[in-house]
Amino acid sequence: MRTIIIEEFSAVFQSVDCLLAPTSPTTAFKLGENASDPLALYLADALTAPVNIAGLPAISVPCGYSNKLPVGLQIIGPQLGEEIVLRTAHAYEQATDWHTQHPQI
């Protein structure tokens, strides 16, 4: 399975420099929410698992809020593509101000 995931990502990176994807299928949990629900915690990481299995570099940066809870943008690079991931994250943060905003609670 791991080999298939690596091959699929490798094929995609033949035509793009990096991928942008949600970090999580939901917003961040409220403090203490789902702390005793292992399935909810597992599902929160579902979109980062394939990247980790393939051994790819990735970073999550703030990209907005939903119901006053942060939303993350995952920037994924090809194997040994740490530089493109960091450059893309830096460019995104220079072009937006999500990383400086805090919702009014």
DSSP file (Angstrom, degrees, kcal/mol; ACC not computed):
  #  RESIDUE AA STRUCTURE BP1 BP2  ACC     N-H-->O    O-->H-N    N-H-->O    O-->H-N    TCO  KAPPA ALPHA  PHI   PSI    X-CA   Y-CA   Z-CA
    1    1 A M     >        0   0    0      0, 0.0     4,-2.3     0, 0.0     5,-0.2   0.000 360.0 360.0 360.0 -42.9    0.0    0.0    0.0
    2    2 A R  H  >  +     0   0    0      1,-0.2     4,-2.5     2,-0.2     5,-0.2   0.905 360.0  51.9 -59.8 -41.6    2.8    2.4    0.9
    3    3 A T  H  > S+     0   0    0      1,-0.2     4,-2.6     2,-0.2    -1,-0.2   0.897 108.6  50.6 -62.5 -41.0    4.5    1.8   -2.5
    4    4 A I  H  > S+     0   0    0      2,-0.2     4,-2.5     1,-0.2    -1,-0.2   0.920 110.5  49.2 -63.1 -44.1    1.2    2.6   -4.3
    5    5 A I  H  X S+     0   0    0     -4,-2.3     4,-2.3     2,-0.2    -2,-0.2   0.926 112.2  48.4 -61.9 -45.0    0.8    5.9   -2.3
    6    6 A I  H  X S+     0   0    0     -4,-2.5     4,-2.6     1,-0.2    -2,-0.2   0.923 112.3  48.9 -60.4 -45.2    4.4    6.9   -3.1
    7    7 A E  H  X S+     0   0    0     -4,-2.6     4,-2.2     2,-0.2    -1,-0.2   0.887 110.0  51.4 -63.7 -39.8    3.9    6.1   -6.8
    8    8 A E  H  X S+     0   0    0     -4,-2.5     4,-1.9     2,-0.2    -1,-0.2   0.929 112.5  45.1 -64.0 -45.4    0.7    8.1   -7.0
    9    9 A F  H  X S+     0   0    0     -4,-2.3     4,-2.4     1,-0.2    -2,-0.2   0.920 111.1  54.0 -64.0 -42.2    2.2   11.2   -5.4
   10   10 A S  H  < S+     0   0    0     -4,-2.6     4,-0.3     1,-0.2    -2,-0.2   0.890 107.2  51.6 -59.1 -40.0    5.3   10.8   -7.6
   11   11 A A  H >< S+     0   0    0     -4,-2.2     3,-1.1     1,-0.2     4,-0.3   0.908 109.8  49.1 -63.8 -41.9    3.1   10.8  -10.7
   12   12 A V  H >X S+     0   0    0     -4,-1.9     3,-1.9     1,-0.2     4,-0.8   0.913 105.1  57.8 -63.6 -42.2    1.3   14.0   -9.6
   13   13 A F  T 3< S+     0   0    0     -4,-2.4    -1,-0.2     1,-0.3    -2,-0.2   0.495  88.1  76.7 -72.9  -0.7    4.6   15.8   -8.9
   14   14 A Q  T <4 S+     0   0    0     -3,-1.1    -1,-0.3    -4,-0.3    -2,-0.2   0.738 109.8  27.3 -72.4 -22.9    5.6   15.2  -12.5
   15   15 A S  T <4 S+     0   0    0     -3,-1.9     2,-0.3    -4,-0.3    -2,-0.2   0.484 122.5  45.7-119.8  -5.2    3.2   18.0  -13.5
   16   16 A V     <  -     0   0    0     -4,-0.8    -1,-0.1     1,-0.1     3,-0.1  -0.964  61.6-141.8-136.8 155.9    3.1   20.3  -10.3
   17   17 A D  S    S-     0   0    0     -2,-0.3     2,-0.3     1,-0.3    -1,-0.1   0.855  84.2 -10.5 -82.1 -37.7    5.7   21.7   -7.9
   18   18 A C        -     0   0    0     59,-0.2     2,-0.4    66,-0.0    -1,-0.3  -0.970  64.3-121.8-154.9 166.7    3.6   21.3   -4.8
   19   19 A L  E     -A   76   0A   0     57,-2.6    57,-2.8    -2,-0.3     2,-0.5  -0.893  12.9-152.7-114.9 145.1    0.1   20.5   -3.7
   20   20 A L  E     +A   75   0A   0     -2,-0.4    55,-0.2    55,-0.2    53,-0.0  -0.975  30.3 150.9-115.8 130.6   -2.3   22.5   -1.5
   21   21 A A  E     -A   74   0A   0     53,-2.4    53,-4.0    -2,-0.5     2,-0.1  -0.967  50.2 -82.6-150.9 161.2   -4.9   20.7    0.5
   22   22 A P  E     -A   73   0A   0      0, 0.0    51,-0.2     0, 0.0    49,-0.0  -0.405  30.1-142.7 -63.2 148.3   -6.8   21.1    3.8
   23   23 A T  S    S+     0   0    0     49,-1.9    24,-0.3     1,-0.2    25,-0.2   0.832  84.0  11.6 -78.1 -34.3   -4.8   20.0    6.8
   24   24 A S  S    S-     0   0    0     48,-0.4    -1,-0.2    23,-0.1    48,-0.1  -0.972  71.1-122.8-142.8 151.8   -7.9   18.5    8.5
   25   25 A P  S    S+     0   0    0      0, 0.0     2,-0.3     0, 0.0    19,-0.1   0.619  99.5  30.6 -72.5 -10.0  -11.4   17.6    7.3
   26   26 A T  S    S-     0   0    0     18,-0.2    -2,-0.1     1,-0.1     3,-0.1  -0.843  95.4 -89.0-135.1 172.0  -12.8   19.9   10.1
   27   27 A T        -     0   0    0     -2,-0.3    44,-0.2     1,-0.2    -1,-0.1  -0.220  65.9 -69.8 -69.8 173.8  -11.8   23.0   11.9
   28   28 A A        -     0   0    0     42,-1.6    -1,-0.2     1,-0.1     2,-0.1  -0.304  58.4-106.1 -60.4 150.9   -9.7   22.7   15.1
   29   29 A F        -     0   0    0     -3,-0.1     3,-0.1     4,-0.1    -1,-0.1  -0.466  35.2-103.2 -74.4 152.1  -11.5   21.2   18.0
   30   30 A K    >   -     0   0    0      1,-0.2     3,-2.5    -2,-0.1    -1,-0.1  -0.428  61.9 -70.4 -66.5 154.4  -12.6   23.5   20.9
   31   31 A L  T 3  S+     0   0    0      1,-0.3    -1,-0.2    -2,-0.1     3,-0.1  -0.253 122.4   2.7 -52.7 121.9  -10.3   23.1   23.9
   32   32 A G  T >  S+     0   0    0      1,-0.3     3,-1.3    -3,-0.1    -1,-0.3   0.244  95.5 137.7  84.8 -12.9  -10.9   19.7   25.5
   33   33 A E  T <  S+     0   0    0     -3,-2.5    -1,-0.3     1,-0.3    -4,-0.1  -0.452  76.8   0.1 -69.2 136.7  -13.4   18.7   22.8
   34   34 A N  T >  S+     0   0    0     -2,-0.2     3,-1.8    -3,-0.1     7,-0.3   0.589  86.2 136.4  63.4  13.6  -13.1   15.1   21.6
   35   35 A A  T <  S+     0   0    0     -3,-1.3    -2,-0.1     1,-0.3    -1,-0.1   0.803  78.0  39.4 -60.6 -28.7  -10.1   14.5   23.9
   36   36 A S  T 3  S+     0   0    0     -4,-0.3    -1,-0.3     1,-0.1    -2,-0.1   0.189  96.8  89.8-106.3  16.7  -11.6   11.1   24.9
   37   37 A D    <>  -     0   0    0     -3,-1.8     4,-2.0     1,-0.2     3,-0.2  -0.827  50.6-177.9-114.2  91.3  -12.8   10.2   21.4
   38   38 A P  H  > S+     0   0    0      0, 0.0     4,-2.4     0, 0.0     5,-0.2   0.823  82.0  55.8 -61.3 -32.0   -9.9    8.3   19.7
   39   39 A L  H  > S+     0   0    0      2,-0.2     4,-2.8     1,-0.2     5,-0.2   0.932 107.7  47.9 -66.5 -44.1  -11.9    8.0   16.4
   40   40 A A  H  > S+     0   0    0     -3,-0.2     4,-1.6     1,-0.2    -1,-0.2   0.901 113.3  48.6 -61.8 -40.8  -12.4   11.8   16.1
   41   41 A L  H  X S+     0   0    0     -4,-2.0     4,-0.7    -7,-0.3    -1,-0.2   0.901 112.2  48.7 -66.2 -40.8   -8.8   12.4   16.8
   42   42 A Y  H >< S+     0   0    0     -4,-2.4     3,-1.1     1,-0.2     4,-0.2   0.932 110.8  50.0 -63.2 -46.8   -7.7    9.8   14.2
   43   43 A L  H >< S+     0   0    0     -4,-2.8     3,-1.3     1,-0.3     4,-0.3   0.807 100.5  64.4 -64.7 -29.6  -10.1   11.3   11.6
   44   44 A A  H 3< S+     0   0    0     -4,-1.6     3,-0.3     1,-0.3    -1,-0.3   0.800 107.2  43.4 -63.0 -27.4   -8.7   14.7   12.3
   45   45 A D  T XX S+     0   0    0     -3,-1.1     4,-1.5    -4,-0.7     3,-1.4   0.355  82.4 105.7 -96.4   4.1   -5.3   13.5   11.0
   46   46 A A  T <4 S+     0   0    0     -3,-1.3    -1,-0.2     1,-0.3    -2,-0.1   0.798  78.3  50.7 -58.7 -32.2   -6.8   11.6    8.0
   47   47 A L  T 34 S+     0   0    0     -3,-0.3     4,-0.3    -4,-0.3    -1,-0.3   0.633 112.4  46.1 -84.5 -13.0   -5.6   14.2    5.4
   48   48 A T  T <> S+     0   0    0     -3,-1.4     4,-2.0   -25,-0.2    -2,-0.2   0.648  94.2  78.6 -97.4 -18.3   -2.0   14.2    6.7
   49   49 A A  H  X S+     0   0    0     -4,-1.5     4,-2.8     1,-0.2     5,-0.2   0.913  90.3  50.4 -60.8 -47.8   -1.6   10.4    7.0
   50   50 A P  H  > S+     0   0    0      0, 0.0     4,-2.1     0, 0.0    -1,-0.2   0.889 110.6  51.4 -60.0 -36.8   -0.9    9.7    3.2
   51   51 A V  H  >>S+     0   0    0     -4,-0.3     5,-2.3     2,-0.2     4,-0.6   0.915 112.5  45.7 -64.2 -43.6    1.7   12.4    3.1
   52   52 A N  H ><5S+     0   0    0     -4,-2.0     3,-0.9     1,-0.2    -1,-0.2   0.905 110.9  52.6 -66.8 -41.4    3.5   10.9    6.2
   53   53 A I  H 3<5S+     0   0    0     -4,-2.8    -1,-0.2     1,-0.3    -2,-0.2   0.886 110.7  48.1 -60.6 -39.0    3.2    7.4    4.8
   54   54 A A  H 3<5S-     0   0    0     -4,-2.1    -1,-0.3    -5,-0.2    -2,-0.2   0.570 111.1-123.6 -79.1  -8.9    4.8    8.6    1.5
   55   55 A G  T <<5 +     0   0    0     -3,-0.9    -3,-0.2    -4,-0.6    -2,-0.1   0.846  56.0 155.4  71.1  34.1    7.6   10.4    3.4
   56   56 A L      < -     0   0    0     -5,-2.3     2,-0.2    -6,-0.1    -1,-0.2  -0.661  46.4-112.4 -96.2 149.6    6.9   13.8    1.8
   57   57 A P        +     0   0    0      0, 0.0    20,-2.7     0, 0.0     2,-0.3  -0.576  46.1 161.7 -76.4 142.1    7.7   17.2    3.3
   58   58 A A  E     -B   76   0A   0     -2,-0.2     2,-0.3    18,-0.2    18,-0.2  -0.986  21.3-163.8-155.4 158.2    4.6   19.2    4.3
   59   59 A I  E     -B   75   0A   0     16,-1.8    16,-3.0    -2,-0.3     2,-0.5  -0.988  14.3-139.1-143.5 149.2    3.7   22.2    6.4
   60   60 A S  E     -B   74   0A   0     -2,-0.3    14,-0.2    14,-0.2    12,-0.0  -0.948  22.8-179.8-111.9 129.9    0.4   23.5    7.7
   61   61 A V  E     -B   73   0A   0     12,-2.6    12,-3.1    -2,-0.5   -38,-0.1  -0.928  36.3 -96.0-125.5 151.8   -0.3   27.3    7.7
   62   62 A P  E     +B   72   0A   0      0, 0.0    37,-0.2     0, 0.0    10,-0.2  -0.411  41.0 169.3 -65.3 138.0   -3.3   29.2    8.9
   63   63 A C  E     -     0   0A   0      8,-2.6     2,-0.3     1,-0.4     9,-0.2   0.259  55.1 -51.7-135.2  12.8   -5.7   30.0    6.1
   64   64 A G  E     -B   71   0A   0      7,-0.6     7,-2.4    34,-0.1    -1,-0.4  -0.921  53.4 -87.1 149.3-171.6   -8.8   31.3    7.8
   65   65 A Y  E     -B   70   0A   0     -2,-0.3     2,-0.4     5,-0.2    37,-0.0  -0.977  18.1-166.9-135.8 147.6  -11.5   30.8   10.4
   66   66 A S  E >  S-B   69   0A   0      3,-2.7     3,-1.7    -2,-0.3    -2,-0.0  -0.980  85.1 -11.8-134.0 122.3  -14.8   29.0   10.5
   67   67 A N  T 3  S-     0   0    0     -2,-0.4    -1,-0.1     1,-0.3   -40,-0.0   0.888 129.3 -57.8  52.0  41.4  -17.1   29.6   13.4
   68   68 A K  T 3  S+     0   0    0      1,-0.2    -1,-0.3    34,-0.0    -3,-0.0   0.615 116.0 115.2  66.4  15.8  -14.1   31.3   15.2
   69   69 A L  E <  S- B   0  66A   0     -3,-1.7    -3,-2.7   -39,-0.0    -1,-0.2  -0.933  70.9-105.0-115.3 141.2  -12.0   28.2   14.9
   70   70 A P  E     - B   0  65A   0      0, 0.0   -42,-1.6     0, 0.0     2,-0.4  -0.262  24.4-153.0 -70.2 148.9   -8.8   28.1   12.8
   71   71 A V  E     - B   0  64A   0     -7,-2.4    -8,-2.6   -44,-0.2    -7,-0.6  -0.956  13.5-144.1-116.9 137.2   -8.6   26.3    9.4
   72   72 A G  E     - B   0  62A   0     -2,-0.4   -49,-1.9   -10,-0.2     2,-0.5  -0.827   4.7-150.7-109.4 143.9   -5.3   25.0    8.2
   73   73 A L  E     -AB  22  61A   0    -12,-3.1   -12,-2.6    -2,-0.4     2,-0.5  -0.950  15.4-148.4-108.0 124.0   -3.8   24.8    4.7
   74   74 A Q  E     -AB  21  60A   0    -53,-4.0   -53,-2.4    -2,-0.5     2,-0.6  -0.826   6.2-161.2 -95.9 125.8   -1.4   21.9    4.0
   75   75 A I  E     -AB  20  59A   0    -16,-3.0   -16,-1.8    -2,-0.5     2,-0.4  -0.945  12.8-168.0-108.0 120.1    1.4   22.6    1.6
   76   76 A I  E     -AB  19  58A   0    -57,-2.8   -57,-2.6    -2,-0.6   -18,-0.2  -0.905   3.6-170.3-116.0 133.8    2.9   19.3    0.3
   77   77 A G        -     0   0    0    -20,-2.7   -59,-0.2    -2,-0.4     3,-0.1  -0.718  28.7 -93.8-116.8 169.5    6.1   18.9   -1.7
   78   78 A P    >   -     0   0    0      0, 0.0     3,-2.3     0, 0.0    -1,-0.1  -0.232  66.8 -62.0 -72.3 169.5    7.8   16.1   -3.6
   79   79 A Q  T 3  S+     0   0    0      1,-0.3   -23,-0.1   -23,-0.1   -24,-0.1  -0.294 130.1   9.6 -54.1 135.2   10.4   13.9   -1.9
   80   80 A L  T 3  S+     0   0    0     -3,-0.1     3,-0.3     1,-0.1    -1,-0.3   0.694  95.8 125.0  63.1  22.4   13.4   16.0   -0.9
   81   81 A G    <>  +     0   0    0     -3,-2.3     4,-1.9     1,-0.2     3,-0.2  -0.075  17.6 126.7-101.2  33.5   11.2   19.1   -1.7
   82   82 A E  H  > S+     0   0    0      1,-0.2     4,-2.7     2,-0.2     5,-0.2   0.879  70.7  56.8 -57.5 -38.6   11.5   20.9    1.6
   83   83 A E  H  > S+     0   0    0     -3,-0.3     4,-2.7     1,-0.2    -1,-0.2   0.921 106.8  46.7 -62.5 -44.8   12.7   24.1   -0.1
   84   84 A I  H  > S+     0   0    0      2,-0.2     4,-2.3     1,-0.2    -1,-0.2   0.877 112.7  51.4 -65.9 -36.2    9.7   24.4   -2.3
   85   85 A V  H  X S+     0   0    0     -4,-1.9     4,-2.4     2,-0.2    -2,-0.2   0.946 113.7  43.1 -64.2 -47.9    7.4   23.7    0.6
   86   86 A L  H  X S+     0   0    0     -4,-2.7     4,-2.4     2,-0.2    -2,-0.2   0.888 114.6  49.9 -67.5 -38.8    9.1   26.4    2.8
   87   87 A R  H  X S+     0   0    0     -4,-2.7     4,-2.6    -5,-0.2    -1,-0.2   0.904 112.4  47.8 -65.8 -40.2    9.2   28.9   -0.1
   88   88 A T  H  X S+     0   0    0     -4,-2.3     4,-2.6    -5,-0.2    -2,-0.2   0.919 112.1  49.0 -66.3 -43.7    5.5   28.4   -0.9
   89   89 A A  H  X S+     0   0    0     -4,-2.4     4,-2.5     2,-0.2    -2,-0.2   0.916 112.5  48.7 -61.9 -42.9    4.5   28.7    2.8
   90   90 A H  H  X S+     0   0    0     -4,-2.4     4,-2.0     2,-0.2    -2,-0.2   0.931 111.7  48.5 -63.2 -45.6    6.6   31.9    3.1
   91   91 A A  H  X S+     0   0    0     -4,-2.6     4,-1.7     1,-0.2    -2,-0.2   0.902 111.5  50.6 -61.7 -40.9    5.0   33.3   -0.1
   92   92 A Y  H  X S+     0   0    0     -4,-2.6     4,-1.3     1,-0.2    -1,-0.2   0.931 111.1  47.6 -62.9 -45.4    1.5   32.5    1.1
   93   93 A E  H  < S+     0   0    0     -4,-2.5    -1,-0.2     1,-0.2    -2,-0.2   0.813 111.1  51.7 -68.3 -28.5    2.2   34.2    4.5
   94   94 A Q  H  < S+     0   0    0     -4,-2.0    -1,-0.2    -5,-0.2    -2,-0.2   0.827 112.8  46.1 -72.0 -31.1    3.6   37.2    2.7
   95   95 A A  H  < S+     0   0    0     -4,-1.7     2,-0.3    -5,-0.2    -2,-0.2   0.644 119.6  36.9 -86.2 -16.3    0.5   37.4    0.5
   96   96 A T     <  -     0   0    0     -4,-1.3     3,-0.1    -5,-0.1   -33,-0.0  -0.791  62.5-144.9-129.2 171.0   -2.1   36.9    3.3
   97   97 A D    >>  +     0   0    0     -2,-0.3     3,-1.7     1,-0.1     4,-0.8   0.138  63.3 114.5-123.8  21.3   -2.4   38.0    6.9
   98   98 A W  G >4 S+     0   0    0      1,-0.3     3,-0.8     2,-0.2   -35,-0.1   0.854  72.9  61.5 -58.7 -34.7   -4.1   34.9    8.4
   99   99 A H  G 34 S+     0   0    0      1,-0.2    -1,-0.3   -37,-0.2    -2,-0.1   0.620 107.4  44.6 -70.5 -10.6   -1.1   34.1   10.5
  100  100 A T  G <4 S+     0   0    0     -3,-1.7    -1,-0.2     2,-0.0    -2,-0.2   0.545  95.1  95.5-105.4 -11.0   -1.6   37.4   12.3
  101  101 A Q    <<  -     0   0    0     -4,-0.8   -37,-0.1    -3,-0.8    -3,-0.0  -0.518  48.3-171.6 -87.5 149.9   -5.3   37.3   12.9
  102  102 A H        -     0   0    0     -2,-0.2   -37,-0.0   -37,-0.0    -3,-0.0  -0.993  27.0-119.0-135.8 128.0   -7.1   36.1   16.0
  103  103 A P        -     0   0    0      0, 0.0     2,-0.7     0, 0.0     0, 0.0  -0.304  28.1-110.1 -66.8 150.2  -10.9   35.6   16.1
  104  104 A Q              0   0    0      1,-0.2     0, 0.0     0, 0.0     0, 0.0  -0.730 360.0 360.0 -79.6 114.3  -12.9   37.6   18.6
  105  105 A I              0   0    0     -2,-0.7    -1,-0.2    -3,-0.0     0, 0.0   0.445 360.0 360.0 -90.7 360.0  -14.1   35.1   21.1
